[in-house]
Amino acid sequence: MDVIRAKHAGVCYGVERALDMANAAMLDDEDTYTLGPLIHNPKVVEELDANGVHVAASPDDVQEGIVIIRSHGVEPDVLATLRERGLTVIDATCPHVAKAQRSAAQLRDMGGTVVVVGRADHPEVLGLCGHAGERAVVVANADELPDELVEPVGVVVQTTQSTEKLESVVEAIRARGIEPTVKNTICFATRQRQESAARLAGEVDAIVIVGGKNSSNTTHLYEICKAHCPKSHFVEGADELQASWFEGCKTVGVTAGASTPADQIQEVVECLEAM
Ligand code: SF4
């Protein structure tokens, strides 16, 4: 079985930057926490914990030491609370997410509804809403748009969403006779990974998507692959692979989310090559 890797897959710039910042913080003797898991990858989070960088579920769980804001960013009031408490804050918000936050604030200042396209429970979306103000509404798709939209309408999008989803929401708003101001804040790394996964999924007999099951961008990669290749399998690691998935396959592709380290991808590739 030939194993082909997607041209663009695995850890992105923003995640690498956050990991570098956490690794640098480890050298400090102070207690170090990340506000929520640093990245949506359970294996990496376990390693960080073993090296003294622990997960705090909420700002209230950190009374002293160092707090790392993860690449997803946070609401402005969370950042203010941490600083008021005198904690050392290391802000690892990805610059692309920070740009999306600024876009959300610009749309808020227009005074109408700010539509945030994304997953309502995702930390990045919570942060975007904090910047988008009280008129923000989160929609996962066009069907979730509220009946009433206060004009002028702005649209901003979670950095890891698909272009198709953004376009379908924008089209649904236009169908109501409203021309929204659209800030396409889907990041370049996400687009590259999605395009490269779609291309590969269309060329192989089966494809494996590697990443945390709680990772939004990896879930999107899986959905994209599934649309092009019925034999798409989403795994967190090589130990989940089953030989029966690849019966009769001559080629298998491998792609991975933006929070999947290179060694986890390599393990999957080696396991597939050995089948
Ligand atoms: S996926 Fe994009 S926005 Fe998210 S951390 Fe990576 S580079 Fe930043």
Residues whose N, C-alpha, C, O or C-beta is under 5 A from the ligand:
A	BS01	SF4	C12 Y13 G14 V15 S71 C94 H96 V97 T159 C187 A189 T190 A258
